[in-house]
């Protein structure tokens, strides 16, 4: 078994061969192992954990996308307003990164006046280093990116030049554990009223995405809410969930469950006071079109997981002759669709140079094919050419201003680069999403 397969089985992440090989090479150098076969043969659970640490992407910050916390607080207060005073709200954050998300939820509930005895928060992450950081509860400047930082004054103590430690009371409200979503035994756990699973599915292939959605559905109460990354909502909608009509929360409920809508006035607490940036990793009509036109799962790597860039000669390599012959026999419109489908399939197979060539042939024939630029951007991202990816996605939304996935990828890239434009891109994606839902 190769290292790419081992890591995919351990994490569910759809890693490129280059990313997996680079992680293994780093560990081999650290251990002084020269032979890859010897390294893989001696791969212990502890060493696998160290290998996984090199491929996970634990980026988060406190009150990231604060509208989701506002919606969650409203739902929790509604649950606890019933006659059963022994009822507790159960909340799950998976993956939890360094604890930023579950602690944000605890702060939001505290500021909303919710009795700490009436809710529990569980938080899981596959990375032991992330869990250790979460348990320590110490955060630097990068964790505080909200426009409104009054929550820091209420819940943190400054313990260094740029370090802040969360209060002991809030640390006691969250139960952290090392493990992945796929390690959760849904059959042995009570149902959760709120689940945060944001920006995880963007790293999965389609079968793993489906498996994750099924597991989360099993963990979620029938009237519970799931909060996802804004680029992931449509994927959940393809697997038994329906979007929550709460603008910019990017929440979901099980299909057929009662809807939650925004209160007439903002819920109290930090979540409502924080500046509501529009929400970070597919509306039915658009996604079905985009899936056919080219949203290759194999090319959806994090901007930190980069593959080697194909050579110029490789990029210019023609597609296999049968594909060209088939394309030549089709009408122009059908040929465009066929070339986009071909590009998607080639990307899914890891044949990135040929996928690029298919996109280029498509654009030669149909210069305004927005989806060809979208696929090229994904391929650039996979190759680590982020500036080129941005150019292609911007060209895509110039030609198709409501291209939801291109807007999402641009926003994710801007967020990764800490570009202030991320908020505007997310807000624009949110408007497209709700407009398409309404239609």
KOLVEXTOR-987491 format. One line per 3 residues: their letters; for each residue x, y, z of N, C-alpha, C. Coordinates in steps of 0.05 Angstrom, whole numbers. Layout:
% KOLVEXTOR-987491
A> X/Y/Z/X/Y/Z/X/Y/Z | ... .
This chain:
% KOLVEXTOR-987491
XXX> 17/-24/0/0/0/0/18/25/0 | 11/45/-17/28/69/-18/19/89/3 | 36/109/7/31/128/29/5/145/23 .
XXX> -1/150/-2/-25/166/-9/-50/151/0 | -51/125/-5/-74/108/3/-75/106/34 | -53/103/47/-52/101/76/-63/127/88 .
XXX> -55/150/79/-64/175/90/-94/179/84 | -102/171/60/-131/175/53/-148/157/71 | -139/133/77/-155/116/94/-155/126/123 .
XXX> -133/138/131/-131/148/159/-147/174/163 | -149/191/143/-161/217/147/-186/223/130 | -189/208/108/-211/214/90/-203/236/70 .
XXX> -180/249/74/-173/271/57/-165/261/29 | -174/276/9/-168/269/-19/-141/283/-26 | -119/271/-17/-93/283/-21/-81/275/-48 .
XXX> -67/294/-59/-52/288/-83/-28/271/-76 | -17/257/-96/6/240/-92/30/257/-83 | 32/281/-94/55/298/-87/54/306/-58 .
XXX> 30/313/-48/28/321/-20/35/298/-1 | 24/274/-7/29/251/9/59/244/9 | 71/244/-15/99/238/-17/117/258/-2 .
XXX> 109/283/-4/125/304/10/124/300/40 | 101/293/50/98/289/79/115/265/88 | 115/244/72/131/220/79/161/227/78 .
XXX> 169/242/57/197/249/55/206/265/79 | 189/283/89/196/299/112/200/282/137 | 182/262/141/184/245/164/209/226/161 .
XXX> 214/217/137/237/199/133/263/214/139 | 265/239/130/288/255/136/291/260/166 | 269/265/179/269/270/208/279/245/223 .
XXX> 271/221/214/278/196/228/304/184/218 | 315/195/196/340/184/185/335/158/170 | 312/154/159/306/130/143/310/136/114 .
XXX> 325/119/100/332/124/72/313/110/53 | 302/86/61/286/71/42/256/74/49 | 241/82/29/212/86/32/198/61/40 .
XXX> 206/38/28/192/13/35/197/6/64 | 221/12/74/227/6/102/210/24/120 | 207/49/112/191/68/128/162/58/130 .
XXX> 151/51/107/122/42/106/119/16/121 | 138/-2/119/136/-28/133/136/-25/163 | 150/-4/173/152/0/202/133/21/212 .
XXX> 113/29/195/95/51/203/77/43/226 | 82/55/249/67/50/273/44/69/276 | 25/64/293/3/84/298/14/111/306 .
XXX> 34/112/322/45/137/331/58/152/308 | 72/137/291/85/150/268/64/159/247 | 43/143/244/21/152/227/9/178/236 .
XXX> 7/181/262/-3/206/273/15/230/266 | 41/226/268/60/247/260/58/253/230 | 53/233/214/50/237/185/24/252/179 .
XXX> 3/246/193/-22/260/189/-20/289/196 | -4/295/217/-1/323/225/10/341/202 | 24/328/184/36/344/162/17/350/139 .
XXX> -6/337/139/-25/341/117/-51/353/125 | -57/355/151/-81/368/160/-79/398/158 | -101/412/156/-101/441/153/-118/453/176 .
XXX> -106/459/199/-121/466/223/-126/496/226 | -130/510/204/-134/539/205/-162/547/214 | -164/563/235/-189/574/244/-184/598/261 .
XXX> -205/612/270/-202/634/289/-228/637/304 | -227/653/325/-249/656/342/-271/673/329 | -296/664/332/-320/676/319/-316/679/289 .
XXX> -305/658/277/-304/657/248/-332/654/238 | -341/671/220/-368/671/210/-388/672/233 | -390/695/247/-405/697/272/-435/693/269 .
XXX> -447/696/245/-476/693/243/-484/664/249 | -467/645/244/-473/617/251/-477/614/281 | -460/628/297/-463/626/326/-489/640/335 .
XXX> -496/661/322/-521/674/329/-545/655/324 | -545/642/301/-566/623/295/-566/600/315 | -542/590/322/-540/568/341/-551/576/368 .
XXX> -545/600/378/-555/609/403/-586/610/403 | -597/621/382/-626/622/380/-638/594/382 | -626/575/368/-636/547/369/-634/535/397 .
XXX> -611/539/409/-607/528/436/-627/540/456 | -632/566/455/-651/579/473/-679/568/468 | -686/563/443/-712/552/437/-715/524/449 .
XXX> -694/508/447/-695/481/458/-699/482/488 | -684/499/501/-684/500/530/-709/515/542 | -725/527/525/-749/541/535/-772/523/540 .
XXX> -769/497/534/-791/478/538/-795/472/568 | -815/455/572/-823/450/600/-803/432/615 | -787/417/600/-768/398/613/-744/413/622 .
XXX> -742/419/648/-720/434/659/-694/417/661 | -697/391/657/-673/374/657/-661/370/629 | -674/383/609/-664/381/582/-638/395/579 .
XXX> -619/383/566/-593/395/560/-589/397/530 | -578/419/520/-571/421/492/-544/409/488 | -541/392/467/-516/379/462/-504/391/436 .
XXX> -479/398/437/-466/412/415/-440/397/408 | -435/394/382/-411/380/373/-396/398/353 | -369/398/356/-352/412/336/-332/391/326 .
XXX> -333/385/300/-315/365/288/-310/372/259 | -286/378/251/-262/379/268/-261/406/283 | -248/407/305/-248/431/322/-223/447/320 .
XXX> -203/439/303/-178/453/300/-166/458/328 | -159/483/334/-146/489/360/-166/498/381 | -192/491/377/-212/498/397/-226/524/393 .
XXX> -219/538/371/-231/565/367/-261/564/364 | -271/544/349/-300/542/344/-316/534/369 | -309/513/383/-325/506/407/-323/527/428 .
XXX> -300/540/432/-298/561/451/-315/585/443 | -316/591/417/-333/613/408/-362/607/415 | -371/582/412/-398/574/419/-403/577/449 .
XXX> -383/569/465/-386/572/494/-388/601/502 | -372/619/489/-373/647/494/-401/659/486 | -410/650/463/-436/661/453/-458/653/472 .
XXX> -458/628/482/-479/619/501/-476/634/528 | -452/638/537/-447/652/562/-458/681/560 | -452/694/538/-460/722/534/-491/723/530 .
XXX> -503/701/522/-532/701/518/-546/693/544 | -531/689/565/-543/683/591/-553/654/594 | -543/636/578/-551/608/580/-536/594/603 .
XXX> -552/581/620/-541/567/643/-520/546/634 | -495/547/643/-475/528/634/-482/499/641 | -500/495/661/-508/468/668/-527/456/648 .
XXX> -537/472/629/-558/463/611/-548/458/582 | -522/457/579/-511/449/552/-484/436/556 | -477/420/536/-451/407/535/-439/412/507 .
XXX> -413/414/506/-399/418/480/-377/397/478 | -380/380/458/-359/361/451/-343/371/427 | -317/366/427/-300/376/405/-279/354/398 .
XXX> -278/347/373/-260/327/363/-242/338/342 | -217/329/341/-200/335/319/-180/312/315 | -173/307/290/-155/284/285/-126/290/293 .
XXX> -120/316/297/-93/324/304/-89/326/334 | -71/309/346/-65/312/374/-54/339/381 | -38/351/363/-27/377/368/-49/398/371 .
XXX> -69/396/354/-92/415/355/-107/411/382 | -111/387/390/-126/381/415/-110/392/438 | -83/389/438/-67/399/460/-68/429/461 .
XXX> -68/442/438/-70/471/437/-98/481/447 | -118/465/440/-145/472/450/-147/470/480 | -136/448/491/-137/444/520/-123/466/535 .
XXX> -101/476/523/-86/498/536/-102/524/535 | -117/528/514/-134/552/512/-119/578/509 | -95/577/498/-78/601/494/-77/608/465 .
XXX> -83/633/459/-85/642/431/-70/667/426 | -59/669/402/-44/692/393/-61/710/375 | -48/729/363/-61/749/347/-78/737/324 .
XXX> -69/716/312/-83/704/289/-111/693/296 | -115/688/322/-141/677/330/-162/699/333 | -153/724/333/-172/746/338/-173/763/312 .
XXX> -191/755/294/-193/769/269/-220/783/265 | -237/782/285/-263/795/283/-260/825/285 | -279/839/274/-278/868/276/-284/877/305 .
XXX> -301/862/318/-308/869/346/-295/849/364 | -276/858/381/-261/841/399/-268/844/428 | -292/855/433/-300/858/461/-302/831/476 .
XXX> -307/810/461/-308/784/474/-282/777/487 | -260/787/475/-233/781/487/-230/794/514 | -242/817/517/-240/831/543/-257/816/564 .
XXX> -278/803/556/-296/790/575/-286/762/583 | -273/748/564/-268/720/569/-239/712/568 | -220/730/564/-192/723/563/-176/740/582 .
XXX> -153/729/590/-133/743/605/-108/744/589 | -96/768/588/-71/771/573/-48/758/589 | -35/739/576/-14/724/590/13/727/576 .
XXX> 15/743/556/40/747/541/37/772/524 | 58/778/509/58/803/493/35/802/473 | 31/779/460/9/775/441/-6/749/447 .
XXX> -7/741/472/-21/716/479/-43/722/499 | -65/707/495/-88/710/512/-98/682/520 | -105/678/545/-114/653/555/-144/654/562 .
XXX> -159/636/552/-188/636/556/-194/629/585 | -216/637/595/-223/633/624/-225/604/630 | -219/597/655/-221/570/665/-249/559/662 .
XXX> -269/577/668/-297/568/667/-305/559/639 | -296/573/618/-303/566/591/-287/541/582 | -263/539/592/-248/515/585/-261/490/596 .
XXX> -274/493/619/-288/470/631/-314/463/617 | -323/480/599/-348/475/585/-345/458/560 | -320/454/551/-315/439/526/-299/414/533 .
XXX> -309/392/522/-295/366/525/-281/359/499 | -255/360/500/-239/355/476/-230/326/474 | -228/317/449/-219/289/445/-205/287/418 .
XXX> -184/270/417/-170/266/392/-184/245/376 | -190/250/351/-203/231/333/-216/245/310 | -225/230/291/-237/242/267/-267/236/267 .
XXX> -281/249/249/-309/244/245/-315/215/241 | -297/202/226/-301/174/219/-295/155/243 | -284/166/265/-279/150/289/-302/152/308 .
XXX> -321/171/304/-344/174/322/-363/151/318 | -370/138/339/-389/116/338/-417/127/343 | -430/134/321/-456/147/323/-477/130/338 .
XXX> -474/104/336/-494/87/349/-492/87/379 | -469/96/390/-466/96/419/-468/124/431 | -472/144/414/-473/171/423/-502/182/422 .
XXX> -510/198/442/-536/211/440/-536/231/417 | -559/239/408/-561/258/386/-553/286/394 | -541/300/375/-532/327/379/-553/347/368 .
XXX> -557/369/383/-576/389/374/-563/409/355 | -537/413/358/-521/430/341/-496/416/333 | -489/415/307/-463/405/299/-450/426/281 .
XXX> -425/432/288/-408/449/270/-389/430/256 | -391/429/229/-372/414/213/-366/431/189 | -348/450/192/-343/470/172/-316/467/159 .
XXX> -316/469/133/-292/468/117/-276/442/120 | -291/420/121/-279/393/121/-285/379/95 | -310/381/86/-317/366/61/-303/376/37 .
XXX> -293/401/37/-279/411/14/-253/395/8 | -244/379/27/-219/364/23/-226/334/16 | -251/328/13/-259/300/9/-266/295/-21 .
XXX> -264/270/-29/-275/262/-55/-304/256/-51 | -318/250/-73/-347/247/-71/-356/224/-53 | -344/200/-55/-353/179/-37/-349/185/-7 .
XXX> -326/198/-1/-321/206/27/-340/228/36 | -346/246/18/-366/267/24/-393/254/31 | -401/235/15/-427/222/21/-426/207/48 .
XXX> -404/194/53/-401/180/79/-402/199/102 | -389/222/100/-388/242/121/-416/253/126 | -431/258/104/-458/269/107/-476/249/121 .
XXX> -474/224/114/-490/203/127/-484/201/157 | -458/202/164/-450/201/192/-460/225/207 | -458/248/196/-468/272/210/-498/271/213 .
XXX> -512/261/193/-541/259/195/-549/240/218 | -534/219/221/-540/200/242/-534/213/270 | -514/229/271/-507/243/297/-526/265/304 .
XXX> -539/277/284/-556/301/288/-584/293/296 | -595/307/316/-623/303/324/-641/311/300 | -665/299/300/-683/304/277/-689/334/273 .
XXX> -690/349/296/-695/377/294/-670/394/298 | -646/381/295/-621/394/300/-612/411/276 | -591/426/281/-579/444/260/-550/436/256 .
XXX> -542/436/230/-515/431/222/-504/456/209 | -481/465/218/-468/489/206/-444/480/190 | -443/487/164/-422/479/146/-407/503/136 .
XXX> -385/499/122/-372/520/107/-390/528/84 | -389/552/75/-408/561/55/-404/547/28 | -380/537/23/-376/522/-2/-386/493/0 .
XXX> -395/485/24/-402/457/28/-433/453/30 | -448/474/33/-477/471/37/-489/455/15 | -484/460/-11/-496/445/-32/-490/415/-31 .
XXX> -465/408/-22/-458/380/-20/-476/366/0 | -481/380/22/-499/368/42/-528/366/31 | -536/386/15/-562/385/3/-566/362/-16 .
XXX> -545/351/-26/-547/327/-43/-549/301/-27 | -546/304/0/-546/280/17/-564/282/41 | -589/291/36/-609/290/57/-613/314/74 .
XXX> -599/336/68/-602/361/83/-616/382/67 | -628/401/80/-640/425/67/-628/450/79 | -625/471/63/-612/495/74/-630/510/94 .
XXX> -617/522/113/-631/538/133/-635/566/122 | -659/576/124/-665/603/114/-658/624/135 | -632/625/141/-621/644/160/-598/657/146 .
XXX> -601/681/135/-581/692/118/-553/692/130 | -534/682/114/-506/682/120/-498/665/144 | -515/647/153/-508/628/174/-497/603/161 .
XXX> -506/597/136/-499/573/122/-503/548/139 | -527/547/150/-535/524/166/-553/506/150 | -557/481/160/-574/462/147/-590/447/168 .
XXX> -612/435/159/-628/418/175/-634/393/159 | -643/372/173/-651/349/158/-676/355/141 | -677/344/118/-700/349/100/-726/342/115 .
XXX> -745/361/113/-771/357/126/-772/368/154 | -749/376/166/-750/388/193/-760/416/192 | -771/426/215/-781/453/217/-758/473/213 .
XXX> -765/495/201/-745/515/195/-739/534/218 | -715/544/220/-707/565/239/-705/590/223 | -715/612/233/-712/638/219/-701/658/239 .
XXX> -688/679/229/-676/699/247/-697/712/265 | -689/718/290/-707/732/308/-709/761/298 | -730/774/307/-735/801/299/-713/820/308 .
XXX> -700/812/330/-677/827/340/-655/808/345 | -630/818/344/-607/800/346/-607/787/374 | -598/762/375/-595/749/400/-573/762/416 .
XXX> -575/763/443/-555/775/459/-529/760/458 | -508/773/466/-482/759/468/-463/767/446 | -439/756/449/-417/763/431/-424/756/402 .
XXX> -439/734/398/-444/726/371/-460/746/356 | -478/759/369/-495/779/356/-480/806/354 | -462/811/373/-448/836/372/-426/836/351 .
XXX> -414/813/346/-392/811/327/-402/820/300 | -384/832/285/-391/840/258/-398/815/241 | -422/814/230/-431/790/216/-419/787/188 .
XXX> -394/778/187/-382/773/161/-399/752/148 | -403/755/122/-417/734/108/-400/709/109 | -413/685/113/-397/661/116/-380/652/92 .
XXX> -329/608/108/-310/593/94/-318/570/87 | -298/518/47/-293/491/34/-319/491/20 | -461/499/-60/-470/486/-84/-501/487/-83 .
XXX> -511/503/-94/-539/505/-95/-548/485/-117 | -571/471/-113/-578/448/-129/-574/453/-159 | -588/473/-170/-587/477/-199/-559/483/-208 .
XXX> -545/500/-194/-518/507/-203/-499/484/-199 | -501/470/-176/-482/449/-171/-486/426/-191 | -511/419/-197/-515/398/-217/-502/406/-244 .
XXX> -504/432/-250/-491/441/-275/-461/441/-272 | -451/451/-249/-423/453/-245/-410/425/-243 | -424/406/-231/-414/379/-228/-410/367/-256 .
XXX> -430/372/-274/-427/362/-301/-406/377/-316 | -404/403/-310/-386/419/-326/-357/418/-316 | -354/411/-290/-326/408/-282/-320/420/-255 .
XXX> -325/405/-234/-316/413/-207/-301/389/-196 | -277/383/-207/-264/358/-201/-255/356/-172 | -265/335/-160/-258/331/-132/-228/328/-128 .
XXX> -214/316/-148/-186/311/-145/-170/337/-144 | -182/359/-154/-168/384/-155/-174/402/-132 | -191/392/-113/-200/410/-91/-182/407/-67 .
XXX> -157/412/-70/-139/411/-47/-137/438/-33 | -130/438/-8/-125/462/7/-102/477/-7 | -102/503/-4/-80/519/-16/-54/513/-2 .
XXX> -54/498/20/-29/491/33/-20/463/23 | -37/449/9/-29/423/-1/-25/424/-31 | 0/428/-39/5/434/-67/20/412/-81 .
XXX> 12/407/-106/25/387/-122/45/400/-140 | 63/384/-152/83/396/-170/69/406/-196 | 79/428/-206/68/441/-230/77/425/-254 .
XXX> 58/417/-272/66/403/-296/85/421/-313 | 101/408/-329/119/423/-347/104/436/-369 | 116/455/-383/103/468/-405/97/448/-427 .
XXX> 115/429/-432/111/409/-452/87/391/-444 | 85/385/-419/62/368/-410/36/383/-413 | 36/409/-407/12/424/-409/2/426/-438 .
XXX> 20/425/-456/13/427/-484/6/400/-497 | 9/378/-481/4/351/-492/-25/349/-501 | -30/338/-525/-57/335/-535/-72/313/-520 .
XXX> -99/314/-521/-115/293/-509/-113/268/-526 | -121/245/-515/-120/220/-531/-136/223/-556 | -126/211/-577/-139/213/-604/-168/206/-604 .
XXX> -177/184/-590/-206/178/-591/-223/200/-581 | -214/214/-560/-230/236/-549/-232/259/-569 | -210/264/-583/-211/285/-603/-229/278/-626 .
XXX> -228/253/-634/-245/245/-656/-274/247/-648 | -281/239/-624/-308/240/-615/-317/269/-613 | -300/287/-604/-307/315/-602/-312/327/-629 .
XXX> -295/319/-648/-298/331/-675/-324/323/-689 | -335/301/-680/-360/291/-693/-385/304/-681 | -382/321/-660/-405/332/-647/-411/360/-656 .
XXX> -436/370/-652/-442/398/-657/-426/415/-637 | -424/441/-643/-407/459/-627/-416/459/-597 | -442/462/-592/-451/463/-564/-445/437/-550 .
XXX> -450/415/-563/-445/389/-551/-416/385/-546 | -399/395/-565/-370/392/-562/-361/407/-537 | -371/431/-532/-363/446/-508/-370/430/-483 .
XXX> -394/420/-482/-402/404/-459/-384/379/-456 | -379/366/-479/-362/342/-479/-334/347/-469 | -323/369/-478/-295/376/-470/-294/383/-440 .
XXX> -315/397/-430/-315/402/-401/-318/377/-385 | -335/359/-394/-338/333/-380/-312/317/-381 | -299/318/-405/-274/304/-407/-253/316/-388 .
XXX> -252/343/-386/-233/356/-368/-238/347/-339 | -264/346/-332/-270/338/-304/-261/309/-299 | -266/291/-318/-258/263/-314/-228/260/-313 .
XXX> -214/275/-330/-185/273/-330/-174/284/-303 | -185/305/-293/-176/316/-267/-182/296/-245 | -205/283/-245/-212/263/-225/-192/240/-225 .
XXX> -181/234/-249/-161/212/-252/-133/221/-246 | -130/247/-239/-103/257/-233/-87/264/-258 | -100/264/-281/-86/270/-307/-89/300/-312 .
XXX> -75/316/-296/-80/345/-296/-72/359/-321 | -49/351/-333/-40/364/-358/-60/360/-380 | -71/335/-382/-91/330/-403/-117/345/-397 .
XXX> -124/349/-371/-148/364/-364/-144/393/-372 | -120/404/-368/-114/432/-377/-118/434/-407 | -107/414/-421/-109/415/-450/-138/415/-460 .
XXX> -155/398/-446/-183/397/-454/-197/424/-449 | -190/438/-427/-201/464/-422/-192/484/-443 | -167/483/-450/-157/501/-470/-170/497/-497 .
XXX> -175/472/-505/-189/467/-530/-218/477/-528 | -230/474/-505/-257/484/-501/-258/514/-505 | -238/529/-493/-238/558/-495/-231/567/-524 .
XXX> -216/551/-538/-210/558/-566/-236/558/-582 | -253/539/-576/-279/536/-590/-300/555/-579 | -300/558/-551/-321/575/-538/-307/593/-518 .
XXX> -298/616/-527/-281/634/-510/-295/643/-484 | -322/642/-484/-336/652/-460/-346/629/-442 | -333/605/-444/-341/582/-428/-331/586/-399 .
XXX> -347/597/-382/-339/604/-355/-329/580/-340 | -342/557/-344/-335/533/-329/-307/523/-336 | -298/528/-360/-271/520/-367/-251/536/-350 .
XXX> -256/562/-346/-238/577/-329/-240/568/-300 | -264/559/-292/-267/549/-264/-249/524/-260 | -251/506/-280/-235/481/-277/-205/488/-278 .
XXX> -197/506/-296/-169/514/-297/-159/525/-270 | -177/540/-257/-169/551/-231/-165/528/-211 | -182/508/-211/-179/485/-194/-152/470/-199 .
XXX> -146/467/-225/-121/454/-232/-97/470/-224 | -99/497/-227/-77/514/-218/-73/512/-188 | -95/511/-173/-94/508/-144/-80/482/-137 .
XXX> -87/461/-150/-75/435/-145/-45/436/-150 | -37/452/-170/-9/454/-177/6/474/-160 | -8/487/-141/5/507/-124/8/534/-137 .
XXX> -5/538/-161/-3/563/-175/-27/581/-167 | -26/591/-142/-49/605/-131/-56/631/-145 | -35/645/-154/-41/670/-169/-55/665/-195 .
XXX> -47/644/-209/-60/636/-234/-88/627/-228 | -92/612/-207/-119/602/-199/-137/626/-195 | -128/646/-181/-144/669/-176/-152/683/-202 .
XXX> -133/686/-220/-139/698/-246/-160/683/-261 | -158/657/-261/-178/641/-276/-205/642/-263 | -207/642/-236/-233/644/-223/-245/672/-227 .
XXX> -228/692/-227/-239/719/-232/-250/722/-261 | -236/709/-279/-246/709/-307/-272/694/-308 | -275/672/-292/-299/657/-291/-323/674/-282 .
XXX> -319/689/-260/-342/705/-250/-346/730/-266 | -326/738/-282/-331/760/-301/-351/751/-322 | -347/726/-331/-364/715/-352/-391/706/-340 .
XXX> -390/696/-316/-414/685/-303/-414/696/-274 | -425/720/-270/-423/733/-243/-436/716/-221 | -454/698/-227/-467/682/-206/-456/654/-204 .
XXX> -431/651/-212/-418/624/-210/-411/620/-181 | -428/605/-167/-426/602/-138/-399/590/-129 | -392/568/-142/-367/554/-133/-342/571/-138 .
XXX> -342/586/-160/-318/603/-165/-317/625/-143 | -340/636/-136/-340/656/-115/-330/644/-88 | -339/620/-83/-331/606/-58/-301/602/-58 .
XXX> -290/592/-80/-261/587/-81/-245/613/-79 | -255/634/-92/-241/660/-89/-241/669/-60 | -264/666/-47/-266/674/-19/-248/658/-1 .
XXX> -247/632/-6/-229/615/10/-199/623/6 | -192/629/-19/-165/638/-24/-159/664/-11 | -178/683/-13/-174/709/0/-172/706/30 .
XXX> -188/688/41/-188/683/70/-161/672/78 | -151/653/62/-124/642/68/-102/663/67 | -105/682/49/-85/703/46/-90/727/65 .
XXX> -111/724/81/-120/746/99/-125/771/84 | -137/768/61/-145/790/44/-172/801/54 | -174/827/59/-200/838/68/-223/834/48 .
XXX> -216/828/23/-236/823/2/-252/797/8 | -242/781/26/-256/755/32/-285/760/41 | -289/780/58/-316/785/68/-335/792/46 .
XXX> -326/809/27/-344/817/5/-350/794/-13 | -330/777/-18/-334/753/-35/-353/734/-22 | -350/730/4/-369/712/18/-397/723/18 .
XXX> -400/749/22/-426/762/21/-439/759/-7 | -422/762/-27/-432/758/-55/-441/730/-60 | -425/710/-50/-433/682/-52/-459/677/-37 .
XXX> -462/689/-14/-486/686/1/-511/696/-14 | -508/719/-27/-531/730/-42/-538/711/-65 | -517/701/-79/-523/682/-101/-537/658/-91 .
XXX> -527/647/-68/-539/623/-57/-568/627/-50 | -575/648/-37/-603/653/-29/-620/659/-53 | -609/673/-72/-624/679/-96/-631/654/-112 .
XXX> -612/636/-113/-616/611/-127/-635/593/-112 | -633/594/-85/-652/578/-69/-681/588/-73 | -684/615/-74/-710/626/-78/-723/619/-104 .
X> -706/615/-124/-716/609/-151/-719/579/-155 .
